Amino acid sequence: MKSIYIAVVTLVLGIALGCASPQDRAYEAQEKVHKERLKLVEEYKKCVENAGSDKPKLETCDQYLKAAEALK
């Protein structure tokens, strides 16, 4: 009887943990997108600092900003 109880508890815990898995994967995917977006924003800031007042270089930097906005 005790072994059946242990088996049932193990099964219930396994099902409960298995159901949370897709949500965890979704959170991890969102985290990766967020980190990539922050990386692109940092690259944009560096690019703008290096470009100074050079308009063609600033236009090149806009690619980083557009890519970051696309990840929203």
KADATA-V802991 format. One record per helix or strand of 2 or more residues. SS is the DSSP state (A for helix, B for strand). FROM is the first residue (numbers start at 1). LEN is the number of residues. If there is no record, write none. Layout:
ss: <SS:SS>
from: <FROM:FROM>
len: <LEN:LEN>
This chain:
ss: <A:A>
from: <2:55>
len: <50:16>
